[in-house]
């Protein structure tokens, strides 16, 4: 069974669909996109697949333990964890408030840490598990007016590598996927007036599709990726290489 955070829109929604199509039961966590979450679950369940939705505000201190308990009570142990939930706000370092900084780290990094801490014990006991953290190209190159977001996404890489070392002997793989500029609401809001510039910077000369990122996530969650751990994989059309 898989838990996908931020599963109602964009990359998360595509990931929910990809995992469900692979006959994996999926718990979809959302915060505010209730209509989208219901629509996705209804569409997939109508195909005979199994998707359950769970509302949770990952910025709240005790939310993660309650979410995991609810998911386990309804669907059983979480064998695949996709830490996809994210939030990007805009502020320069000088103008950034403590609240904006804390919010970015809480949702983009601390929630992932808490979810790993809560889900790893059952994976370790079963000697099988998949943890996939969705980072970003900005973890590697930074982003003006998004230092809090970039710092959190970079922190996810350190968390990924450390967890991979801790859990490898137990058959649990931990990897990070770093999307580039993907056709999501987050990118749509920030590409106005800059799209031509962005495409010129990208060797494949286009934005990526959420389904293309979901395909990599689905692969990492599968048996085909059983010898892949501690990896950070770019899905960005060549925007950042290496």
MISELUM-264588 format. One line per 5 residues: number of its first residue (from 1); for each residue x, y, z of N, C-alpha, C. Coordinates in Angstrom, 1 decimal, always signed. Example, Ala and Ser with C-alpha at 12.3 -4.5 7.8 and 13.67 -1.06 7.14 Angstrom:
<sites>
1 = +13.2/-5.7/+7.8/+12.3/-4.5/+7.8/+13.2/-3.3/+7.8 | +12.8/-2.2/+7.1/+13.7/-1.1/+7.1/+12.9/+0.0/+7.9
</sites>
This chain:
<sites>
1 = +0.8/-1.2/+0.0/+0.0/+0.0/+0.0/+0.9/+1.2/+0.0 | +0.4/+2.3/-0.7/+1.2/+3.5/-0.9/+0.5/+4.7/-0.3 | +1.3/+5.6/+0.3/+0.8/+6.9/+0.7/+1.5/+7.9/-0.1 | +0.7/+8.8/-0.8/+1.2/+9.9/-1.6/+0.7/+11.2/-1.0 | +1.6/+12.0/-0.5/+1.2/+13.3/+0.1/+1.1/+14.3/-1.1
6 = +0.3/+15.3/-0.9/+0.0/+16.2/-1.9/-0.4/+15.6/-3.2 | -1.3/+14.6/-3.0/-1.7/+13.7/-4.2/-2.9/+14.2/-5.0 | -3.4/+15.4/-4.7/-4.6/+15.8/-5.4/-4.4/+16.6/-6.7 | -3.2/+17.1/-6.9/-2.9/+17.9/-8.1/-1.5/+17.6/-8.6 | -1.3/+18.1/-9.8/+0.0/+18.0/-10.4/+0.7/+16.7/-10.4
11 = +2.0/+16.7/-10.0/+2.8/+15.5/-9.9/+2.2/+14.5/-9.0 | +1.7/+14.9/-7.9/+1.0/+14.0/-6.9/-0.1/+13.3/-7.5 | -1.0/+14.0/-8.2/-2.2/+13.3/-8.8/-1.7/+12.3/-9.9 | -0.7/+12.7/-10.7/-0.2/+11.7/-11.7/+0.4/+10.5/-11.1 | +1.0/+10.7/-9.9/+1.6/+9.6/-9.2/+0.6/+8.7/-8.6
16 = -0.4/+9.2/-8.1/-1.6/+8.4/-7.5/-2.1/+7.6/-8.7 | -2.3/+8.1/-9.8/-2.9/+7.4/-11.0/-1.9/+6.3/-11.4 | -0.6/+6.6/-11.5/+0.3/+5.6/-12.0/+0.4/+4.4/-11.0 | +0.4/+4.7/-9.7/+0.5/+3.6/-8.7/-0.8/+2.8/-8.7 | -1.9/+3.5/-8.8/-3.2/+2.8/-8.8/-3.3/+1.9/-10.0
21 = -2.9/+2.4/-11.2/-2.9/+1.6/-12.4/-2.0/+0.4/-12.3 | -1.0/+0.4/-11.5/-0.1/-0.7/-11.2/-0.7/-1.6/-10.2 | -2.0/-1.4/-9.8/-2.7/-2.3/-8.9/-2.2/-2.2/-7.5 | -1.7/-1.0/-7.1/-1.3/-0.7/-5.8/-2.4/+0.1/-5.1 | -2.8/-0.3/-3.9/-3.8/+0.5/-3.1/-3.1/+1.8/-2.7
26 = -3.8/+3.0/-2.9/-3.2/+4.2/-2.6/-4.0/+5.1/-1.6 | -3.3/+5.6/-0.7/-3.8/+6.6/+0.2/-3.4/+8.0/-0.3 | -4.3/+8.8/-0.6/-4.0/+10.2/-1.2/-4.2/+11.2/-0.1 | -3.2/+11.8/+0.3/-3.3/+12.9/+1.3/-3.4/+14.3/+0.6 | -4.3/+15.1/+1.1/-4.5/+16.4/+0.6/-4.7/+17.4/+1.7
31 = -4.6/+18.7/+1.5/-4.8/+19.7/+2.5/-6.0/+20.5/+2.2 | -6.0/+21.2/+1.0/-7.1/+22.1/+0.7/-7.8/+21.7/-0.6 | -7.2/+20.8/-1.4/-7.8/+20.5/-2.7/-8.8/+19.3/-2.6 | -9.8/+19.5/-1.8/-10.7/+18.4/-1.6/-11.5/+18.0/-2.8 | -12.0/+19.0/-3.6/-12.7/+18.6/-4.8/-11.9/+17.8/-5.8
36 = -10.6/+18.2/-6.0/-9.7/+17.5/-6.9/-9.4/+16.1/-6.3 | -9.2/+16.0/-5.0/-9.0/+14.7/-4.4/-10.1/+13.7/-4.6 | -11.3/+14.2/-4.4/-12.5/+13.4/-4.6/-12.7/+13.0/-6.1 | -12.4/+13.9/-7.0/-12.6/+13.6/-8.4/-11.6/+12.5/-8.8 | -10.3/+12.6/-8.4/-9.3/+11.6/-8.7/-9.7/+10.2/-8.2
41 = -10.1/+10.2/-6.9/-10.4/+8.9/-6.3/-11.7/+8.3/-7.0 | -12.6/+9.1/-7.3/-13.8/+8.6/-7.9/-13.5/+8.0/-9.3 | -12.7/+8.7/-10.1/-12.3/+8.3/-11.4/-11.6/+6.9/-11.4 | -10.6/+6.8/-10.4/-9.8/+5.6/-10.4/-10.6/+4.4/-9.8 | -11.4/+4.7/-8.8/-12.2/+3.7/-8.2/-13.3/+3.1/-9.1
46 = -13.7/+4.0/-10.0/-14.7/+3.5/-11.0/-14.1/+2.5/-12.0 | -12.7/+2.5/-12.1/-12.0/+1.5/-12.9/-11.7/+0.2/-12.2 | -12.2/+0.2/-10.9/-11.9/-1.0/-10.1/-10.6/-0.9/-9.4 | -10.0/+0.2/-9.4/-8.8/+0.5/-8.6/-9.1/+1.0/-7.2 | -8.1/+1.1/-6.3/-8.4/+1.4/-5.0/-7.6/+2.7/-4.5
51 = -8.4/+3.8/-4.3/-7.8/+5.0/-3.8/-8.6/+5.6/-2.7 | -8.1/+5.8/-1.6/-8.8/+6.5/-0.5/-8.1/+7.8/-0.2 | -9.0/+8.8/+0.2/-8.4/+10.1/+0.4/-8.4/+10.5/+1.9 | -7.4/+11.2/+2.3/-7.3/+11.6/+3.7/-6.9/+13.1/+3.8 | -7.7/+13.9/+4.5/-7.3/+15.3/+4.6/-6.4/+15.5/+5.8
56 = -5.3/+16.2/+5.6/-4.4/+16.5/+6.7/-3.6/+17.7/+6.4 | -3.4/+18.6/+7.4/-2.6/+19.8/+7.2/-1.2/+19.4/+7.8 | -0.2/+19.2/+6.9/+1.1/+18.7/+7.3/+1.9/+19.7/+8.0 | +1.5/+21.0/+8.0/+2.2/+22.0/+8.7/+1.9/+22.0/+10.2 | +0.9/+21.2/+10.6/+0.5/+21.1/+12.0/+1.4/+20.1/+12.8
61 = +1.7/+20.4/+14.0/+2.7/+19.6/+14.8/+2.4/+18.1/+14.9 | +1.1/+17.8/+15.2/+0.8/+16.4/+15.5/+0.1/+15.7/+14.3 | +0.1/+16.4/+13.2/-0.7/+15.9/+12.0/-0.2/+14.6/+11.5 | +1.1/+14.4/+11.4/+1.7/+13.3/+10.7/+1.3/+12.0/+11.4 | +1.4/+11.9/+12.7/+1.1/+10.7/+13.5/-0.4/+10.4/+13.3
66 = -1.2/+11.4/+13.3/-2.7/+11.1/+13.2/-3.0/+10.6/+11.8 | -2.3/+11.2/+10.8/-2.5/+10.8/+9.4/-2.1/+9.3/+9.2 | -0.9/+9.0/+9.6/-0.4/+7.6/+9.5/-1.3/+6.6/+10.2 | -1.8/+7.0/+11.4/-2.7/+6.1/+12.2/-4.0/+5.9/+11.4 | -4.5/+7.0/+10.8/-5.8/+6.9/+10.1/-5.6/+6.0/+8.8
71 = -4.5/+6.2/+8.1/-4.3/+5.4/+6.9/-4.1/+3.9/+7.3 | -3.3/+3.6/+8.3/-3.1/+2.2/+8.7/-4.4/+1.6/+9.2 | -5.2/+2.3/+9.9/-6.5/+1.8/+10.4/-7.4/+1.4/+9.3 | -7.3/+2.1/+8.2/-8.3/+1.9/+7.1/-7.7/+0.9/+6.0 | -6.4/+1.1/+5.8/-5.8/+0.3/+4.6/-4.6/-0.6/+5.0
76 = -4.1/-0.5/+6.2/-3.0/-1.4/+6.6/-1.7/-0.7/+6.5 | -0.6/-1.5/+6.6/+0.7/-0.9/+6.7/+1.1/-0.1/+5.4 | +1.9/+0.9/+5.5/+2.3/+1.7/+4.4/+3.7/+1.2/+4.0 | +3.7/+0.6/+2.8/+4.9/+0.0/+2.2/+5.6/+0.9/+1.3 | +4.9/+1.9/+0.7/+5.5/+2.8/-0.2/+5.1/+4.2/+0.2
81 = +6.1/+5.0/+0.5/+5.9/+6.4/+0.9/+6.4/+7.4/-0.1 | +5.5/+8.2/-0.6/+5.9/+9.3/-1.6/+5.7/+10.6/-0.9 | +6.9/+11.2/-0.5/+6.8/+12.6/+0.1/+6.8/+13.6/-1.0 | +5.6/+14.0/-1.5/+5.5/+14.9/-2.6/+4.9/+16.2/-2.2 | +4.2/+16.3/-1.1/+3.6/+17.6/-0.7/+4.6/+18.7/-0.6
86 = +4.2/+19.9/-1.2/+5.1/+21.0/-1.2/+4.4/+22.3/-1.3 | +5.1/+23.3/-0.8/+4.5/+24.7/-0.9/+5.6/+25.7/-1.2 | +5.4/+26.5/-2.2/+6.3/+27.6/-2.6/+5.7/+28.9/-2.4 | +6.3/+29.8/-1.7/+5.9/+31.2/-1.6/+7.1/+32.0/-2.0 | +6.9/+33.3/-2.2/+7.9/+34.2/-2.8/+8.3/+35.3/-1.8
91 = +9.6/+35.4/-1.5/+10.1/+36.4/-0.7/+11.6/+36.4/-0.8 | +12.2/+37.6/-0.8/+13.7/+37.7/-0.8/+14.2/+37.3/+0.7 | +15.4/+37.0/+0.8/+16.0/+36.7/+2.1/+15.8/+37.8/+3.1 | +16.1/+39.1/+2.6/+16.0/+40.2/+3.5/+14.5/+40.4/+4.0 | +13.6/+40.2/+3.1/+12.2/+40.5/+3.4/+11.4/+39.3/+4.0
96 = +12.1/+38.1/+4.1/+11.4/+36.9/+4.5/+11.1/+36.9/+6.0 | +9.9/+36.6/+6.4/+9.6/+36.6/+7.8/+9.9/+35.2/+8.4 | +10.0/+35.1/+9.7/+10.2/+33.8/+10.3/+9.1/+32.8/+10.0 | +7.9/+33.4/+9.9/+6.7/+32.5/+9.6/+6.8/+31.9/+8.3 | +7.2/+32.7/+7.2/+7.3/+32.1/+5.9/+8.4/+31.0/+5.9
101 = +9.6/+31.3/+6.5/+10.6/+30.3/+6.6/+10.2/+29.0/+7.2 | +9.6/+29.2/+8.4/+9.1/+28.0/+9.1/+8.1/+27.2/+8.4 | +7.2/+27.9/+7.7/+6.1/+27.2/+6.9/+6.7/+26.4/+5.8 | +7.7/+27.0/+5.1/+8.3/+26.2/+4.0/+9.1/+25.0/+4.5 | +9.8/+25.1/+5.6/+10.5/+24.0/+6.1/+9.6/+22.9/+6.7
106 = +8.6/+23.4/+7.4/+7.6/+22.4/+8.0/+7.0/+21.5/+6.9 | +6.5/+22.1/+5.9/+5.7/+21.4/+4.9/+6.7/+20.6/+3.9 | +7.7/+21.3/+3.5/+8.6/+20.7/+2.5/+9.7/+19.7/+3.0 | +10.0/+19.8/+4.3/+11.1/+19.0/+4.8/+10.7/+18.3/+6.1 | +10.2/+19.0/+7.1/+9.9/+18.4/+8.4/+8.8/+17.3/+8.3
111 = +7.8/+17.6/+7.5/+6.7/+16.6/+7.3/+7.3/+15.3/+6.7 | +8.2/+15.4/+5.8/+8.8/+14.3/+5.2/+9.6/+13.5/+6.2 | +10.4/+14.1/+7.0/+11.1/+13.5/+8.1/+10.2/+12.7/+9.0 | +9.1/+13.4/+9.4/+8.2/+12.8/+10.4/+7.4/+11.6/+9.7 | +7.1/+11.7/+8.5/+6.5/+10.6/+7.8/+7.4/+9.4/+7.6
116 = +8.7/+9.6/+7.3/+9.6/+8.5/+7.3/+9.8/+7.9/+8.6 | +9.9/+8.7/+9.7/+10.0/+8.2/+11.0/+8.8/+7.3/+11.4 | +7.6/+7.7/+11.0/+6.4/+7.0/+11.3/+6.2/+5.7/+10.5 | +6.7/+5.7/+9.2/+6.4/+4.6/+8.3/+7.5/+3.6/+8.3 | +8.7/+4.0/+8.6/+9.9/+3.1/+8.4/+9.8/+1.8/+9.3
121 = +9.3/+1.9/+10.5/+9.4/+0.7/+11.3/+8.7/-0.5/+10.7 | +7.5/-0.3/+10.1/+6.8/-1.5/+9.5/+7.5/-2.0/+8.3 | +8.1/-1.0/+7.5/+8.9/-1.5/+6.4/+10.1/-2.3/+6.8 | +10.8/-1.8/+7.8/+12.0/-2.5/+8.3/+11.6/-3.9/+8.8 | +10.5/-4.0/+9.5/+10.0/-5.3/+10.1/+9.7/-6.3/+9.0
126 = +9.2/-5.8/+7.8/+8.9/-6.6/+6.7/+10.0/-6.9/+5.8 | +11.1/-6.2/+6.0/+12.3/-6.3/+5.1/+12.0/-5.8/+3.7 | +11.1/-4.9/+3.6/+10.8/-4.3/+2.2/+10.1/-3.0/+2.4 | +10.5/-2.1/+1.6/+9.8/-0.8/+1.6/+10.4/+0.2/+0.6 | +9.7/+1.2/+0.2/+10.1/+2.2/-0.7/+9.8/+3.6/-0.2
131 = +10.8/+4.4/-0.1/+10.6/+5.8/+0.3/+11.1/+6.7/-0.8 | +10.3/+7.6/-1.4/+10.7/+8.4/-2.5/+10.3/+9.9/-2.1 | +11.4/+10.7/-2.1/+11.2/+12.1/-1.7/+11.3/+13.0/-3.0 | +10.3/+13.8/-3.1/+10.3/+14.7/-4.3/+10.9/+16.0/-3.9 | +12.2/+16.2/-4.4/+12.9/+17.4/-4.2/+12.7/+18.3/-5.4
136 = +13.7/+19.0/-5.9/+13.6/+19.9/-7.0/+14.9/+20.3/-7.5 | +15.0/+20.8/-8.7/+16.2/+21.3/-9.3/+16.8/+22.4/-8.5 | +15.9/+23.2/-7.8/+16.4/+24.3/-7.0/+17.3/+23.9/-5.8 | +17.2/+22.6/-5.5/+18.1/+22.1/-4.4/+19.6/+22.1/-4.9 | +19.8/+22.1/-6.2/+21.1/+22.1/-6.8/+21.6/+23.4/-7.2
141 = +20.7/+24.3/-7.6/+21.1/+25.6/-8.2/+20.6/+26.8/-7.4 | +19.7/+26.6/-6.5/+19.1/+27.7/-5.8/+18.1/+28.4/-6.6 | +17.4/+29.4/-6.0/+16.4/+30.2/-6.7/+16.2/+31.5/-6.0 | +16.4/+32.6/-6.7/+16.2/+33.9/-6.1/+14.8/+34.1/-5.6 | +14.6/+34.6/-4.4/+13.3/+34.9/-3.8/+12.6/+33.6/-3.3
146 = +13.4/+32.5/-3.3/+12.8/+31.2/-2.8/+13.9/+30.4/-2.0 | +14.6/+31.2/-1.2/+15.7/+30.5/-0.4/+15.1/+29.5/+0.5 | +14.0/+29.8/+1.1/+13.4/+28.9/+2.1/+13.0/+27.6/+1.4 | +12.4/+27.7/+0.2/+12.0/+26.5/-0.6/+13.2/+25.7/-1.0 | +14.2/+26.4/-1.6/+15.4/+25.7/-2.0/+16.1/+25.0/-0.9
151 = +16.2/+25.7/+0.3/+16.9/+25.1/+1.5/+16.1/+23.8/+1.9 | +14.8/+23.9/+1.9/+14.0/+22.7/+2.3/+14.2/+21.5/+1.3 | +14.2/+21.8/+0.0/+14.4/+20.8/-1.0/+15.8/+20.2/-1.0 | +16.8/+21.1/-0.7/+18.2/+20.6/-0.5/+18.3/+19.7/+0.8 | +17.5/+20.1/+1.8/+17.5/+19.3/+3.0/+16.9/+17.9/+2.8
156 = +16.0/+17.8/+1.8/+15.4/+16.5/+1.5/+16.5/+15.6/+0.9 | +17.5/+16.1/+0.2/+18.5/+15.3/-0.3/+19.3/+14.7/+0.8 | +19.7/+15.5/+1.8/+20.5/+15.0/+2.9/+19.7/+13.9/+3.7 | +18.4/+14.2/+3.8/+17.5/+13.2/+4.5/+17.4/+11.9/+3.7 | +17.4/+12.0/+2.4/+17.3/+10.8/+1.6/+18.5/+10.0/+1.7
161 = +19.7/+10.6/+1.6/+21.0/+9.8/+1.7/+21.1/+9.2/+3.1 | +20.8/+9.9/+4.1/+20.9/+9.4/+5.5/+20.0/+8.2/+5.7 | +18.8/+8.3/+5.3/+17.8/+7.3/+5.5/+18.2/+6.0/+4.6 | +18.7/+6.3/+3.4/+19.2/+5.2/+2.6/+20.2/+4.3/+3.3 | +21.1/+5.0/+4.0/+22.2/+4.3/+4.7/+21.6/+3.6/+5.9
166 = +20.7/+4.2/+6.6/+20.1/+3.6/+7.8/+19.3/+2.3/+7.5 | +18.5/+2.4/+6.4/+17.6/+1.3/+6.1/+18.0/+0.3/+5.0 | +19.1/+0.5/+4.4/+19.5/-0.3/+3.3/+19.6/-1.8/+3.6 | +20.2/-2.1/+4.8/+20.3/-3.5/+5.2/+19.0/-4.2/+5.5 | +17.9/-3.4/+5.6/+16.6/-3.9/+5.9/+15.8/-4.1/+4.6
171 = +16.4/-3.9/+3.5/+15.6/-4.0/+2.2/+14.7/-2.9/+1.9 | +14.9/-1.7/+2.5/+14.1/-0.5/+2.3/+15.0/+0.5/+1.5 | +14.5/+0.8/+0.3/+15.2/+1.8/-0.5/+14.7/+3.2/-0.3 | +15.6/+4.2/-0.4/+15.2/+5.6/-0.2/+15.9/+6.4/-1.4 | +15.0/+7.1/-2.1/+15.6/+7.8/-3.3/+14.9/+9.2/-3.4
176 = +15.5/+10.1/-4.1/+14.9/+11.4/-4.4/+14.7/+11.6/-5.9 | +13.6/+12.2/-6.2/+13.4/+12.6/-7.6/+13.4/+14.1/-7.7 | +14.1/+14.7/-8.6/+14.2/+16.2/-8.7/+13.6/+16.6/-10.0 | +12.3/+17.1/-9.9/+11.7/+17.6/-11.1/+12.2/+18.9/-11.5 | +12.2/+19.2/-12.8/+12.5/+20.5/-13.3/+11.2/+21.3/-13.5
181 = +11.1/+22.0/-14.6/+9.9/+22.8/-14.8/+8.8/+22.0/-15.4 | +7.8/+21.6/-14.6/+6.8/+20.7/-15.0/+5.5/+21.5/-15.1 | +4.6/+21.0/-16.0/+3.3/+21.7/-16.2/+2.4/+21.5/-15.0 | +2.5/+22.3/-14.0/+1.7/+22.3/-12.8/+1.2/+23.7/-12.5 | +0.3/+23.8/-11.6/-0.2/+25.2/-11.2/+0.9/+26.0/-10.7
186 = +1.9/+25.4/-9.9/+3.0/+26.2/-9.3/+3.8/+26.8/-10.4 | +4.1/+26.1/-11.5/+4.9/+26.6/-12.6/+4.1/+27.6/-13.4 | +2.8/+27.3/-13.6/+2.0/+28.2/-14.4/+1.9/+29.6/-13.8 | +1.9/+29.7/-12.5/+1.9/+31.0/-11.9/+3.2/+31.8/-12.0 | +4.3/+31.1/-12.2/+5.6/+31.7/-12.2/+6.2/+31.8/-13.6
191 = +5.5/+31.3/-14.6/+6.1/+31.3/-16.0/+5.6/+32.4/-16.8 | +4.7/+33.2/-16.3/+4.2/+34.3/-17.1/+5.3/+35.3/-17.5 | +5.4/+35.5/-18.8/+6.4/+36.4/-19.3/+7.8/+35.8/-19.3 | +8.0/+34.6/-18.9/+9.3/+34.0/-18.8/+9.4/+32.7/-19.5 | +8.3/+32.2/-20.1/+8.3/+30.9/-20.7/+9.3/+30.7/-21.8
196 = +9.4/+31.7/-22.7/+10.4/+31.5/-23.8/+11.8/+31.4/-23.2 | +12.1/+32.2/-22.2/+13.4/+32.2/-21.5/+13.7/+30.8/-20.9 | +12.7/+30.3/-20.2/+12.8/+29.0/-19.6/+13.0/+27.8/-20.6 | +12.3/+27.9/-21.7/+12.4/+26.9/-22.7/+13.8/+26.9/-23.4 | +14.3/+28.1/-23.6/+15.6/+28.3/-24.2/+16.7/+27.7/-23.3
201 = +16.5/+27.7/-22.0/+17.4/+27.1/-21.0/+17.4/+25.6/-20.9 | +16.3/+25.0/-21.5/+16.1/+23.6/-21.4/+16.4/+22.9/-22.7 | +17.4/+22.0/-22.7/+17.8/+21.3/-23.9/+16.6/+20.6/-24.7 | +15.7/+20.1/-24.0/+14.5/+19.4/-24.7/+13.5/+20.5/-25.1 | +13.7/+21.7/-24.7/+12.9/+22.9/-25.2/+11.4/+22.7/-25.0
206 = +11.1/+22.2/-23.8/+9.6/+22.1/-23.5/+9.5/+21.9/-22.0 | +8.4/+22.2/-21.4/+8.1/+21.8/-20.1/+7.8/+20.3/-20.0 | +8.0/+19.8/-18.8/+7.7/+18.4/-18.6/+6.3/+18.2/-18.2 | +5.9/+16.9/-18.3/+4.5/+16.6/-17.9/+4.5/+15.9/-16.6 | +3.5/+16.1/-15.8/+3.5/+15.4/-14.5/+3.6/+13.9/-14.6
211 = +3.0/+13.3/-15.7/+3.1/+11.9/-15.9/+4.5/+11.4/-16.1 | +5.4/+12.3/-16.6/+6.8/+11.9/-16.8/+7.5/+11.8/-15.5 | +7.2/+12.6/-14.6/+7.8/+12.5/-13.2/+7.2/+11.3/-12.5 | +5.9/+11.1/-12.7/+5.2/+10.0/-12.0/+5.7/+8.6/-12.6 | +6.1/+8.6/-13.8/+6.7/+7.4/-14.4/+8.0/+7.0/-13.7
216 = +8.8/+8.0/-13.3/+10.1/+7.7/-12.6/+9.8/+7.2/-11.2 | +8.8/+7.9/-10.6/+8.4/+7.5/-9.2/+7.9/+6.1/-9.2 | +7.0/+5.8/-10.1/+6.5/+4.4/-10.2/+7.6/+3.4/-10.4 | +8.6/+3.7/-11.2/+9.7/+2.8/-11.4/+10.4/+2.6/-10.1 | +10.7/+3.7/-9.4/+11.5/+3.5/-8.1/+10.7/+2.7/-7.1
221 = +9.3/+2.8/-7.2/+8.5/+2.0/-6.3/+8.4/+0.5/-6.6 | +8.9/+0.2/-7.8/+8.7/-1.2/-8.3/+9.9/-2.1/-7.9 | +9.7/-3.4/-8.2/+10.8/-4.3/-8.0/+12.0/-4.1/-9.0 | +11.7/-3.5/-10.1/+12.7/-3.2/-11.1/+13.8/-2.3/-10.5 | +13.5/-1.5/-9.5/+14.4/-0.6/-8.9/+15.0/-1.1/-7.5
226 = +15.0/-2.4/-7.4/+15.3/-3.0/-6.1/+16.8/-2.7/-5.7 | +17.6/-2.4/-6.7/+19.1/-2.1/-6.4/+19.4/-0.7/-6.5 | +18.4/+0.2/-6.5/+18.6/+1.6/-6.5/+18.2/+2.2/-5.2 | +19.2/+2.8/-4.5/+18.9/+3.5/-3.3/+20.0/+4.6/-3.1 | +19.6/+5.6/-2.4/+20.4/+6.8/-2.2/+20.7/+7.6/-3.4
231 = +19.8/+7.5/-4.4/+19.9/+8.2/-5.7/+19.1/+9.4/-5.7 | +19.6/+10.4/-6.4/+18.9/+11.7/-6.7/+18.8/+11.7/-8.2 | +17.6/+11.7/-8.7/+17.4/+11.5/-10.2/+16.7/+12.7/-10.8 | +17.3/+13.4/-11.7/+16.8/+14.5/-12.4/+15.7/+14.1/-13.4 | +14.6/+14.8/-13.4/+13.6/+14.7/-14.4/+13.3/+16.1/-14.9
236 = +14.2/+16.7/-15.8/+14.1/+18.1/-16.0/+14.4/+18.5/-17.4 | +14.4/+17.6/-18.3/+14.6/+17.9/-19.7/+16.1/+18.4/-20.0 | +17.0/+18.1/-19.1/+18.4/+18.5/-19.3/+18.7/+19.9/-18.7 | +17.7/+20.5/-18.0/+18.0/+21.8/-17.4/+19.2/+21.9/-16.5 | +19.2/+20.8/-15.6/+20.4/+20.6/-14.7/+20.9/+19.2/-15.0
241 = +22.2/+19.1/-15.3/+22.8/+17.8/-15.6/+23.7/+17.4/-14.6 | +23.9/+16.0/-14.5/+24.9/+15.5/-13.6/+24.2/+14.6/-12.5
</sites>
